[in-house]
């Protein structure tokens, strides 16, 4: 196995997230980062808007509003992480 340079790690190694990478001649798996970014953005926007609307208009269902706001926080964290990976130059 050849020695890797730092630049090899900056973009991500091929097959890093695929435990069976190259097994039986199969190609390396590619992450669909752009799709994941769009879905995280939609999940954030939807959860935030619906969560706030539930808190404002349905006080008896406030627990659901808080759950949706928690989901919005998780979606924002996912969005930030995927954006970081794309900015780093990982394909997808």
Order of alpha helices (4+ residues) and beta strands (2+ residues): alpha-alpha-alpha
